[in-house]
Protein backbone atom coordinates (compact mmCIF):
# COMPACT_ATOMS: atom_id res chain seq x y z
CA UNK A 1 0.00 0.00 0.00
CA UNK A 2 1.39 3.42 -0.87
CA UNK A 3 1.71 6.32 1.58
CA UNK A 4 -1.58 7.91 0.47
CA UNK A 5 -3.46 4.72 1.36
CA UNK A 6 -2.56 5.03 5.05
CA UNK A 7 -5.73 7.15 5.35
CA UNK A 8 -7.92 4.41 3.90
CA UNK A 9 -9.20 2.12 6.62
CA UNK A 10 -12.04 -0.37 6.15
CA UNK A 11 -14.80 2.22 6.60
CA UNK A 12 -13.18 4.59 4.10
CA UNK A 13 -12.76 1.69 1.66
CA UNK A 14 -16.46 0.91 1.91
CA UNK A 15 -17.46 4.57 1.52
CA UNK A 16 -15.27 4.89 -1.59
CA UNK A 17 -16.65 1.63 -2.99
CA UNK A 18 -20.24 2.80 -2.54
CA UNK A 19 -19.52 6.23 -4.05
CA UNK A 20 -17.72 4.59 -6.98
CA UNK A 21 -20.77 2.45 -7.70
CA UNK A 22 -23.19 5.38 -7.37
CA UNK A 23 -21.79 8.90 -7.02
CA UNK A 24 -25.28 10.19 -6.20
CA UNK A 25 -25.89 7.87 -3.26
CA UNK A 26 -27.21 9.71 -0.22
CA UNK A 27 -24.83 9.97 2.71
CA UNK A 28 -27.69 8.69 4.89
CA UNK A 29 -27.82 5.53 2.76
CA UNK A 30 -24.08 5.00 3.22
CA UNK A 31 -24.47 5.50 6.98
CA UNK A 32 -27.35 3.04 7.13
CA UNK A 33 -25.49 0.40 5.10
CA UNK A 34 -22.31 0.73 7.17
CA UNK A 35 -24.15 1.13 10.49
CA UNK A 36 -22.43 4.42 11.31
CA UNK A 37 -23.72 7.94 11.90
CA UNK A 38 -24.55 10.39 9.12
CA UNK A 39 -22.09 12.89 10.58
CA UNK A 40 -19.29 10.31 10.51
CA UNK A 41 -19.94 9.71 6.79
CA UNK A 42 -19.79 13.48 6.17
CA UNK A 43 -16.55 13.77 8.18
CA UNK A 44 -14.94 10.81 6.40
CA UNK A 45 -15.83 12.07 2.91
CA UNK A 46 -14.63 15.60 3.74
CA UNK A 47 -11.31 14.16 5.01
CA UNK A 48 -10.95 12.01 1.87
CA UNK A 49 -11.45 15.16 -0.21
CA UNK A 50 -9.02 17.23 1.89
CA UNK A 51 -6.28 14.60 1.51
CA UNK A 52 -6.91 14.43 -2.24
CA UNK A 53 -7.96 10.77 -2.27
CA UNK A 54 -11.36 11.84 -3.61
CA UNK A 55 -10.72 14.60 -6.14
CA UNK A 56 -14.33 15.49 -6.84
CA UNK A 57 -17.73 14.43 -8.04
CA UNK A 58 -18.87 14.96 -11.59
CA UNK A 59 -21.34 14.00 -14.27
CA UNK A 60 -19.94 11.92 -17.12
CA UNK A 61 -21.45 12.86 -20.46
CA UNK A 62 -21.60 10.44 -23.36
CA UNK A 63 -20.03 12.35 -26.24
CA UNK A 64 -21.68 10.13 -28.88
CA UNK A 65 -25.14 10.49 -27.32
CA UNK A 66 -25.01 14.29 -27.43
CA UNK A 67 -23.86 14.48 -31.02
CA UNK A 68 -20.08 14.17 -31.04
CA UNK A 69 -19.48 11.50 -33.66
CA UNK A 70 -15.69 11.82 -33.88
CA UNK A 71 -13.52 11.04 -30.88
CA UNK A 72 -9.77 10.99 -31.37
CA UNK A 73 -6.57 10.62 -29.45
CA UNK A 74 -3.95 12.97 -30.86
CA UNK A 75 -0.24 13.15 -30.12
CA UNK A 76 1.51 16.49 -30.50
CA UNK A 77 5.20 16.89 -31.25
CA UNK A 78 6.73 20.25 -30.40
CA UNK A 79 9.27 22.31 -32.31
CA UNK A 80 11.21 22.54 -29.05
CA UNK A 81 10.56 20.94 -25.65
CA UNK A 82 10.15 24.36 -24.03
CA UNK A 83 6.86 24.88 -25.88
CA UNK A 84 4.98 22.02 -24.16
CA UNK A 85 3.58 24.08 -21.27
CA UNK A 86 2.54 27.08 -23.37
CA UNK A 87 0.87 24.76 -25.89
CA UNK A 88 -1.06 23.07 -23.07
CA UNK A 89 -2.27 26.48 -21.86
CA UNK A 90 -3.55 27.35 -25.34
CA UNK A 91 -5.22 23.93 -25.69
CA UNK A 92 -7.33 24.71 -22.60
CA UNK A 93 -9.09 27.36 -24.68
CA UNK A 94 -10.27 24.84 -27.32
CA UNK A 95 -13.60 23.35 -26.17
CA UNK A 96 -13.20 20.18 -28.23
CA UNK A 97 -9.96 19.26 -26.41
CA UNK A 98 -11.30 17.46 -23.36
CA UNK A 99 -8.06 15.91 -22.04
CA UNK A 100 -4.41 16.84 -22.31
CA UNK A 101 -1.53 14.82 -20.87
CA UNK A 102 2.22 15.41 -20.79
CA UNK A 103 3.78 12.16 -21.98
CA UNK A 104 7.15 10.60 -22.70
CA UNK A 105 8.28 9.24 -26.03
CA UNK A 106 7.65 10.60 -29.50
CA UNK A 107 5.00 13.10 -28.37
CA UNK A 108 5.19 15.85 -25.79
CA UNK A 109 1.40 16.00 -25.33
CA UNK A 110 -1.39 13.50 -25.88
CA UNK A 111 -4.96 14.74 -26.28
CA UNK A 112 -8.49 13.46 -26.34
CA UNK A 113 -10.56 15.47 -28.79
CA UNK A 114 -14.31 15.28 -29.41
CA UNK A 115 -15.88 16.78 -32.53
CA UNK A 116 -19.27 16.72 -34.21
CA UNK A 117 -17.84 14.89 -37.23
CA UNK A 118 -14.62 14.37 -39.19
CA UNK A 119 -14.86 17.76 -40.93
CA UNK A 120 -15.17 19.56 -37.58
CA UNK A 121 -12.25 17.53 -36.25
CA UNK A 122 -10.18 18.62 -39.27
CA UNK A 123 -11.00 22.26 -38.48
CA UNK A 124 -9.99 21.84 -34.83
CA UNK A 125 -6.74 20.18 -35.84
CA UNK A 126 -5.65 22.40 -38.71
CA UNK A 127 -7.27 25.74 -37.88
CA UNK A 128 -6.77 25.72 -34.12
CA UNK A 129 -4.13 23.26 -32.90
CA UNK A 130 -1.65 23.60 -35.77
CA UNK A 131 -1.80 27.40 -35.38
CA UNK A 132 -0.51 27.28 -31.79
CA UNK A 133 3.08 28.50 -31.56
CA UNK A 134 5.50 25.61 -31.02
CA UNK A 135 3.33 22.78 -32.41
CA UNK A 136 5.58 20.75 -34.68
CA UNK A 137 3.13 18.11 -35.83
CA UNK A 138 0.30 15.79 -34.85
CA UNK A 139 -0.71 12.16 -35.23
CA UNK A 140 -4.34 11.25 -34.62
CA UNK A 141 -6.05 7.98 -33.84
CA UNK A 142 -9.81 7.75 -34.29
CA UNK A 143 -11.70 5.94 -31.52
CA UNK A 144 -14.30 3.45 -32.67
CA UNK A 145 -15.68 3.27 -29.14
CA UNK A 146 -14.59 2.54 -25.61
CA UNK A 147 -14.11 -1.12 -24.73
CA UNK A 148 -14.39 -0.15 -21.05
CA UNK A 149 -13.66 2.58 -18.52
CA UNK A 150 -13.09 2.01 -14.84
CA UNK A 151 -11.84 3.69 -11.74
CA UNK A 152 -8.63 2.64 -10.02
CA UNK A 153 -8.99 0.03 -7.28
CA UNK A 154 -7.82 0.40 -3.71
CA UNK A 155 -7.67 -3.20 -2.68
HELIX and SHEET records of a PDB file:
HELIX    1   1 UNK A    3  UNK A    7  5                                   5    
HELIX    2   2 UNK A   10  UNK A   21  1                                  12    
HELIX    3   3 UNK A   27  UNK A   34  1                                   8    
HELIX    4   4 UNK A   38  UNK A   50  1                                  13    
HELIX    5   5 UNK A   64  UNK A   66  5                                   3    
HELIX    6   6 UNK A   81  UNK A   83  5                                   3    
HELIX    7   7 UNK A   84  UNK A   91  1                                   8    
HELIX    8   8 UNK A  118  UNK A  123  1                                   6    
HELIX    9   9 UNK A  124  UNK A  128  3                                   5    
HELIX   10  10 UNK A  129  UNK A  131  5                                   3    
SHEET    1   A 4 UNK A  97  UNK A 102  0                                        
SHEET    2   A 4 UNK A 109  UNK A 115 -1                                        
SHEET    3   A 4 UNK A  70  UNK A  78 -1                                        
SHEET    4   A 4 UNK A 135  UNK A 142 -1                                        
END                                                                             
